[in-house]
Every structure is written in structure tokens, then in C-alpha cells.
Amino acid sequence: MTQAQIGVIGLAVMGENLVLNMASKGFRVAVHNRTAAKVTAFLEGRAAGQSIVGATDPAEFVALLERPRRVMLMVRAGDAVDATIETLLPHLEAGDIVIDGGNSHFLDTRRRTAALAEKGLLYIGTGVSGGEEGALRGPSIMPGGDERAWPFVKDIFQGIAAKVADGSPCCEWVGSDGAGHFVKMVHNGIEYGDMQMIGEAYALMRDVLNMTPAEMSAVFRGWNAGVLNSYLIEITADILAKTDEETGQPLIDVILDAAGQKGTGKWTSETALNLGAPASTIAEAVFARCMSALKEERVAAARQLPGPSERFSGDREAFLRDLEGALYASKICSYAQGFQLMRLAAEEYGWQLDYGSIAQMWREGCIIRARFLDDITAAYATTPTLSNLLLAPFFRAAIAEVQGAWRRVIGAAVTLGVPVPAFSSALAYFDGYRSERLPANLLQAQRDYFGAHTYERVDRPKGEFFHTNWTGRGGETSASTYSV
């Protein structure tokens, strides 16, 4: 029997569709699942008649693979990945390749890459984005880990990945150990921000302009033909046009306003805090989901906490034009934060990240695919060492053009009592980043006053620290110096 070129463990939605994608591109695939009945059902169902073979135990599964064996895990992140690796180890040999295609935390991937290298195995942690449809038709794939493994999986990964207009695959080697999963994590954090900002635009149309879902759908469809062209804008137009078959109402109006999350946005925010990266818009998007989960409390508070009584009385079409600009500016800032976070992580972990290539990998297949990722690619092609997207000429000009609209929309939202945490944090990030002088000097004085934590002076070299006996009652001993 002809051996399989790659094996996949885990036949949930993503795993099953990736297998079908591989088979459709001419690769022979072996599959295994902890529940054997799922393997049988898959082989007799969607996989019937295709170049897909199955196994009911790890030993049989590994025996189906050509050397070096390429095993891709599509199982739940965390302990399940470690447990699956342990079941495989007795059956693998030096030079075999283990690939984690789930949403694992990048620190776990760093650990696993090192641990398997000690056993002579090559490990890849790869982010896969695109959901069910992307997995089947072509996702964005972000592999990182032991680079010696890349030549053995490159043809498969690039063969099944989404393609941009010139045919280039949305898959390229990202970097060592956890780099692939880190980039996927940041992708998901940006996705959180995108979704929240679109939600805020929707809320302003609904609560300020009193627009119907059908009217909003038409606006989003129009926006998708311009600078905001993206998958998420496209599906938002579709969602707002959908009617609930049970009630006949717009489906959006019968969906509970309490959002779930799987943790990657939280990981992005935690990592940003650990690295000192001001990814405030992504964090606000996570907190907005946390706020939405307090549904019962919000319903009770709405009856007790009054807001403004003003109503919108301006030009609706002018406001919609401003809203488009506000969404675009906020989106630019969110992506700038994500790329800034990747740059700081690269410095911390010794990764050589190609930011233009990363933007290109996100151009098709993934959830945040958008037209302006081409502009990000171009910005890094022109200036590979760009410290922040806001400094690229294209984005400087784009922000300058819509800055007034951005401020007007947020001002109106504040006046009318509509929460826009992502829009507001994006503007605060922009204003903070462009500020030559922030009030942190007062903060440092306060810390030195109550805790003798020291401060630096503008008239002395950076790195020299000073302490003042503010009250005359304290001594000259200072605490450890601060970190930024």
C-alpha cells in the first residue's frame, strides 16, 4: 500500500477540513482520532473515495506514514497536545516531524520545540486561520519552530494555503520555536479589535441614527467596496441582512448581546503587558467581551443609572461618512499595536520576523484578511526597520485625512452615552504615541514620594536615577530603580 505523505490526528471541524483540503491538492493523508468511531464515520462519509486512510491506534497510524513521518496534531490546546505527543513518542524515530496546528500558547510551543529536539524530533507550531471554510478551501498558515523541518512540509503547507492575486501562498516560514504560534496569537488579538470596532460602528448606527439592520447592511456593503474592504466587513453586511426564520425579525435582533471568547485575545493582552507593549485597543476589545458577559447586571443597572438625554440631530449621511473614517483610523491603530507587539517580542525572543511577509500571509484565507494589508506589506517593503505603522507615509496620510472625523464620532458617542471603548482607546494610543511629553513625570515623582522608587532627570543622562527627600522626614535611602 502506498504510504501517506502526512498524517493528521484530530477530526474536529478544522482537522477534518484540512484533511479534505490536503487530499484535494493531491496529497495522500492518514487520519487518527482518539474516538475510533469518528475515523470510521469520516472514511465512510466525507472522505469516501479520496486518498485518505485511517487508523484506530497510534502505532497503526504512524506505520501508515512515509519517512520522515509528518504528523499534524489538530487537538485542543493545552494538556491534550502534550498527552497526544506522549502517545506518539514510542512510535516515532529521529528526524520525524510533529506539527501542532491548534491555537497553542507560544510559550508551550517554545517548550515543546526544545523538548522534542532533545529526542531527535523536529517540532513545528503552526497557526492556522480561516475557520471551517478556510481550512477546506485554503487557510492562512503561519509555521514556526525547528527550521530543519520546513523543507519537508513546505510543499504541503503552501499547496493547501490560500493564494493572493499573483498566486503567492499565504504561508511562509515565520521563525524559530514559538514564533508561528505567537504571530497567530497576535492575529487573533487584532481580530478581537476588528470585531469590537465593527460592533461599535453598528451600535452607533443602531442607537444614534436609529437605522434598521437592512439599512446598516447596505452601509457595510458600501464600505466593503472602499478602504475598509475586508472579510469581517463583508460578513457583517451578510449578517445584518439575514432574517430569523422562526420570528421573521432580523436575526441580529434576536441574538443575545453576550459574547464568548476562547482566550487568544486574553493571551495577546497578557503578553503585551509582559513585554511593555501598549496594545490598548486589543485589550479593550477583550474587556468589552467581559462587559458583555455581565448581561444580568447590565439590565439591572440600566434601570438605575441614568445617561444623557440628548438625541442626535445632525446630518445622518455626514455622520456615516465620519463613522467610516473613524473605523478606518481605529483599525490602523489596532494593527499598528499588533505589529509593534511582534517587534518587541522578536527582540525578546531572538526571532527574525519579516513583517511584510506576515501581512502578506494575512491577505487571504484568514479572518482578518483585508485590502489594506497590501499597504502594510508595501510599508515594510519600503522600510523593513519601521518602528510603527503610524510612521509609514501611507498611514500618516490616511490618519491625517480622517482624523477630524474620528474625533467627531468619538465626541458624539461620549455626548450621547454610547460606549466605544475600542474607538476611544485607538485614539488615545494615537495621541499618546504622537505626544512628545506625557504626564509620566508626575507619576514618577509620586512613586518616589511614597516609595523612594527614584526618577530620571531631563537634564542628566538617561540611566542615572535620583531620589528626593520630599517631606524632610525621610532618609536618603532609595528603593530599587524602576523599569519601563
C-alpha positions in Angstrom: 0.0 0.0 0.0 1.2 3.5 -0.8 2.2 5.3 2.4 0.7 8.7 3.3 2.8 11.9 3.0 1.3 13.4 6.1 -0.9 12.2 9.0 -3.5 14.3 10.9 -4.7 13.5 14.4 -7.9 15.1 15.4 -11.1 15.1 13.3 -13.0 18.1 14.7 -14.1 20.8 12.3 -10.6 22.2 11.5 -8.9 18.9 11.3 -11.4 17.2 9.1 -11.5 20.1 6.6 -7.7 20.4 6.5 -7.5 16.7 5.6 -10.0 17.2 2.8 -8.0 20.2 1.6 -4.8 18.2 1.5 -6.4 15.3 -0.3 -7.9 17.7 -2.9 -4.4 19.0 -3.6 -3.1 15.5 -4.4 -1.6 14.6 -1.1 -2.2 11.2 0.5 -3.3 11.6 4.1 -3.6 9.3 7.1 -6.0 10.2 9.9 -6.5 9.1 13.5 -8.8 10.2 16.3 -9.0 9.3 19.9 -12.5 8.1 19.3 -12.2 5.4 16.7 -15.8 5.6 15.6 -15.1 9.1 14.3 -12.4 7.8 12.0 -14.8 5.2 10.6 -17.6 7.8 10.1 -15.2 10.2 8.3 -13.8 7.5 6.0 -17.3 6.3 5.1 -18.6 9.8 4.7 -16.9 13.0 3.5 -13.6 11.2 2.9 -15.0 8.3 0.9 -13.3 7.7 -2.4 -10.4 10.1 -1.6 -6.7 9.5 -0.9 -7.3 9.3 2.8 -6.6 6.3 5.0 -7.4 5.8 8.7 -6.0 4.1 11.8 -7.6 3.3 15.1 -4.4 3.4 17.2 -1.1 5.4 17.2 1.1 2.5 16.2 -1.0 1.7 13.2 -1.3 5.4 12.3 2.5 6.0 12.4 3.1 2.9 10.3 0.9 4.4 7.5 3.3 7.3 7.1 6.4 7.6 4.8 9.7 8.7 6.4 10.4 11.2 7.7 7.0 11.0 9.3 4.9 14.2 9.3 2.3 14.2 12.0 -0.1 17.1 12.4 -2.0 17.5 15.6 -5.4 19.2 15.4 -6.4 18.8 19.0 -7.4 21.2 21.8 -4.6 23.4 23.0 -3.0 22.6 26.4 -2.7 19.3 28.1 -4.3 17.4 25.1 -1.3 18.4 22.9 1.2 17.0 25.5 -0.8 13.9 26.0 -1.1 13.2 22.3 2.7 13.7 21.8 3.3 11.2 24.6 1.2 8.6 22.9 3.2 9.1 19.7 6.7 9.2 21.1 7.2 5.3 21.3 6.4 5.0 17.6 8.5 7.9 16.2 12.2 8.0 15.3 14.9 10.7 14.9 14.1 13.1 12.1 10.3 12.6 12.3 8.3 15.8 12.4 5.5 16.7 14.8 3.3 19.7 13.9 0.8 21.4 16.3 -1.8 23.1 14.2 -4.0 24.2 17.1 -4.1 27.5 18.9 -1.4 26.7 21.4 0.2 29.3 23.6 3.6 30.2 22.1 5.4 29.6 25.4 4.2 26.0 25.3 5.5 25.7 21.7 8.9 27.0 22.8 9.0 24.3 25.5 7.9 21.5 23.2 10.3 22.5 20.4 13.2 22.2 22.8 11.9 19.0 24.5 11.4 17.2 21.2 14.7 18.4 19.8 16.4 16.5 22.7 14.7 13.3 21.4 15.9 14.0 17.8 12.4 15.0 16.7 11.6 18.2 14.7 8.7 20.3 16.0 6.6 22.9 14.3 4.0 25.1 15.9 1.8 26.5 13.2 -1.0 28.9 13.4 -3.9 28.1 11.0 -6.5 30.8 10.4 -9.6 30.9 8.2 -12.2 28.9 10.1 -14.1 25.9 8.6 -14.3 27.4 5.1 -10.6 28.5 5.1 -9.4 25.1 6.3 -11.3 23.4 3.4 -10.6 25.9 0.6 -7.3 27.5 1.7 -6.3 29.0 5.1 -3.5 31.3 6.1 -0.8 29.2 7.7 1.9 30.6 10.0 4.6 27.9 10.8 7.4 28.3 13.2 9.7 26.0 15.2 12.6 23.8 14.2 13.6 25.3 10.8 15.1 21.9 9.7 11.5 20.7 9.3 10.4 23.4 6.9 11.7 21.7 3.6 9.7 18.6 4.5 6.4 20.4 4.9 6.7 23.4 2.7 5.1 21.9 -0.4 2.2 20.6 1.6 1.5 23.8 3.6 2.0 26.1 0.6 -0.1 23.8 -1.6 -3.1 23.9 0.7 -2.8 27.6 1.8 -4.9 30.4 0.4 -3.3 32.3 -2.5 -3.1 36.1 -3.2 -3.8 37.5 -6.6 -0.4 36.8 -8.1 -0.6 33.2 -6.9 1.8 33.6 -3.9 0.7 31.3 -1.0 -0.4 32.8 2.3 2.1 30.6 4.1 5.8 31.2 4.7 8.2 30.2 7.4 7.8 32.7 10.4 10.7 31.9 12.7 12.1 29.7 15.4 10.4 27.9 18.3 7.2 29.7 19.2 7.2 32.4 16.5 4.5 30.8 14.4 2.0 30.5 17.3 3.0 33.9 18.5 2.1 35.5 15.2 -1.2 33.6 15.1 -2.0 34.8 18.6 -1.4 38.4 17.6 -3.6 37.8 14.5 -6.3 36.7 16.9 -5.8 39.7 19.1 -6.1 42.0 16.0 -9.3 40.0 15.1 -10.7 40.9 18.6 -10.1 44.5 17.9 -11.5 44.4 14.4 -14.7 42.7 15.6 -15.2 45.1 18.5 -14.7 48.2 16.4 -17.2 46.9 13.8 -19.6 46.3 16.7 -19.2 49.9 17.9 -19.9 51.2 14.4 -23.0 49.0 14.3 -24.1 50.3 17.8 -23.7 53.9 16.7 -25.8 53.3 13.6 -28.4 51.5 15.7 -28.5 53.7 18.8 -27.6 57.1 17.4 -29.0 57.0 13.9 -31.9 54.6 14.6 -31.1 52.6 11.4 -32.7 49.3 10.6 -30.5 46.2 10.1 -31.3 46.3 6.4 -30.1 49.9 6.2 -27.0 49.1 8.1 -26.3 46.1 5.9 -26.3 48.4 2.8 -23.8 50.8 4.5 -21.4 47.9 5.4 -21.7 46.6 1.8 -20.8 50.0 0.5 -17.9 50.3 2.9 -16.6 46.9 1.7 -16.1 48.5 -1.7 -13.7 51.0 -0.3 -10.7 51.3 2.1 -12.5 49.1 4.7 -12.7 46.1 2.3 -12.3 43.0 4.4 -13.8 39.6 5.2 -15.2 40.9 8.5 -17.0 43.9 6.9 -18.3 41.6 4.2 -19.8 39.1 6.6 -21.2 41.9 8.8 -23.2 43.1 5.7 -24.5 39.5 5.3 -25.4 39.1 9.0 -27.4 42.3 9.1 -29.4 41.2 6.0 -30.4 37.8 7.5 -34.0 37.2 8.7 -34.8 34.8 11.5 -36.9 32.0 10.1 -38.6 31.4 13.4 -39.8 35.0 14.2 -39.5 36.8 10.9 -37.4 39.5 12.6 -33.9 40.5 11.6 -31.8 37.7 13.0 -29.3 40.1 14.6 -32.2 41.4 16.9 -32.8 38.0 18.4 -29.2 37.2 19.2 -28.2 37.7 22.9 -25.6 40.5 23.4 -23.2 38.4 25.5 -20.0 37.4 23.6 -17.8 34.4 24.2 -14.1 34.0 23.8 -11.5 31.2 23.7 -8.6 33.0 25.3 -6.3 34.1 22.5 -7.2 37.8 22.8 -6.5 37.5 26.6 -3.1 35.9 25.8 -2.3 38.8 23.4 -3.1 41.3 26.1 -1.2 39.5 28.8 1.8 39.2 26.6 1.6 42.8 25.7 1.7 43.7 29.4 4.6 41.4 30.0 6.6 42.9 27.1 5.6 46.5 27.9 3.7 46.9 24.6 0.8 49.4 24.6 -1.7 47.1 22.8 -4.6 49.0 24.5 -7.2 48.6 21.7 -6.8 44.8 21.7 -7.1 44.8 25.5 -10.2 47.0 25.4 -11.8 44.5 22.9 -11.2 41.7 25.4 -12.7 43.8 28.2 -15.7 44.7 26.1 -16.5 41.0 25.8 -16.1 40.7 29.6 -18.5 43.6 30.0 -21.0 41.9 27.6 -21.0 38.8 29.7 -22.4 40.8 32.6 -25.8 40.8 30.9 -28.0 40.4 34.0 -26.1 43.1 35.9 -26.3 45.5 32.9 -30.0 45.0 32.6 -30.4 45.9 36.3 -28.0 48.8 36.1 -29.8 50.2 33.1 -32.9 50.8 35.3 -30.8 52.7 37.9 -28.0 54.6 36.2 -29.2 57.5 34.1 -27.3 58.6 31.0 -27.6 61.7 28.8 -30.9 62.7 27.4 -29.6 64.3 24.2 -30.6 62.8 20.9 -28.7 63.0 17.6 -30.0 65.9 15.4 -27.3 66.2 12.8 -26.8 65.1 9.2 -27.1 61.3 9.0 -25.1 60.9 5.8 -22.3 63.1 7.1 -22.2 61.1 10.3 -21.9 57.9 8.3 -19.0 59.3 6.3 -17.3 60.3 9.6 -18.0 56.8 11.0 -16.3 55.2 8.1 -13.2 57.3 8.7 -13.3 56.6 12.4 -13.4 52.9 11.8 -10.6 53.1 9.4 -8.3 55.2 11.7 -9.1 52.9 14.6 -8.3 49.8 12.5 -4.9 51.3 11.5 -4.0 51.9 15.2 -5.1 48.3 16.2 -2.9 46.8 13.5 -0.1 49.2 14.5 -0.3 47.9 18.0 -0.2 44.3 16.9 2.9 44.8 14.7 4.6 46.8 17.5 3.9 43.9 19.8 5.5 41.5 17.3 8.6 43.7 17.1 9.1 43.8 20.8 8.6 40.0 21.0 11.1 39.5 18.3 13.7 41.5 20.4 12.8 39.5 23.5 12.9 36.0 22.0 15.5 36.5 19.3 13.2 36.0 16.3 13.8 37.3 12.8 10.3 38.2 11.8 9.5 39.5 8.3 6.6 41.9 9.0 5.8 42.4 5.3 5.6 38.7 4.8 3.4 38.3 7.8 1.0 40.9 6.4 1.0 39.1 3.1 0.1 35.8 4.8 -2.9 37.5 6.2 -4.0 38.9 2.9 -6.2 35.9 2.0 -7.6 32.9 3.8 -7.6 34.3 7.4 -10.3 36.0 9.4 -8.7 39.5 9.3 -7.9 39.4 5.6 -8.3 42.9 4.3 -7.3 45.1 1.3 -5.1 47.4 3.4 -2.8 44.5 4.3 -1.3 45.2 0.9 -0.5 48.7 2.2 1.2 47.2 5.3 3.2 44.9 3.1 4.3 47.8 1.0 5.2 49.9 4.1 7.6 47.2 5.4 9.0 46.5 1.9 10.0 50.2 1.8 11.2 50.4 5.4 11.9 46.9 6.9 13.0 48.5 10.2 9.8 50.6 10.5 9.2 51.0 14.3 5.5 51.7 14.0 3.0 51.6 11.1 1.7 55.1 12.0 5.1 56.4 10.8 4.8 55.0 7.3 3.9 57.8 4.8 0.8 56.0 3.6 -0.7 55.6 7.1 0.4 59.0 8.2 -1.6 60.5 5.3 -4.6 58.2 5.9 -4.8 59.2 9.5 -4.4 62.9 8.7 -7.3 62.6 6.2 -9.8 61.1 8.7 -8.6 62.4 12.0 -11.3 65.1 12.3 -14.0 62.6 11.5 -12.5 60.2 14.1 -12.7 62.8 16.8 -16.2 63.9 15.9 -17.5 60.4 16.1 -16.0 59.7 19.5 -17.2 63.1 20.7 -20.7 62.3 19.6 -20.6 58.9 21.2 -19.5 60.3 24.5 -22.1 63.1 24.4 -24.9 60.6 23.6 -23.8 57.9 26.0 -22.9 55.2 23.6 -19.8 53.2 24.7 -17.0 53.0 22.1 -14.0 51.6 24.1 -12.1 50.4 21.1 -12.5 53.6 19.1 -11.6 55.6 22.1 -8.5 53.6 23.1 -7.3 53.7 19.5 -7.4 57.5 19.5 -5.8 57.6 22.9 -3.0 55.4 21.6 -2.5 57.7 18.6 -2.5 60.8 20.8 -0.2 59.1 23.3 2.3 58.0 20.6 2.4 61.4 19.0 2.9 63.2 22.3 6.5 64.4 22.9 5.7 64.9 26.6 3.3 62.7 28.7 2.4 63.2 32.4 4.6 60.2 33.5 7.0 62.7 35.1 4.4 63.4 37.8 3.7 59.7 38.2 7.5 59.1 38.7 7.5 61.9 41.3 4.6 60.3 43.1 6.3 56.9 43.2 9.5 58.5 44.6 7.5 60.5 47.2 5.6 57.5 48.7 8.1 54.7 47.9 11.5 56.2 47.2 11.4 54.5 43.8 13.7 57.2 42.2 13.3 59.1 39.0 15.4 60.2 36.0 16.0 63.9 35.1 15.7 65.6 31.8 19.0 67.5 32.4 21.0 64.4 33.2 22.0 61.3 31.1 19.3 58.6 30.8 20.0 55.7 33.1 21.0 57.9 36.1 18.5 57.7 38.9 17.7 60.2 41.7 15.8 60.4 44.9 14.3 63.4 46.7 13.5 63.6 50.4 10.1 65.2 49.7 8.9 65.7 53.2 12.1 66.3 55.0 11.2 63.4 57.3 12.5 60.6 55.0 16.1 59.4 54.7 18.3 59.3 51.7 17.9 55.5 51.1 16.0 54.7 47.9 14.2 51.6 46.7 15.2 49.7 43.6 15.1 51.7 40.3 12.0 51.4 38.1 11.7 49.6 34.8 9.9 50.7 31.7 
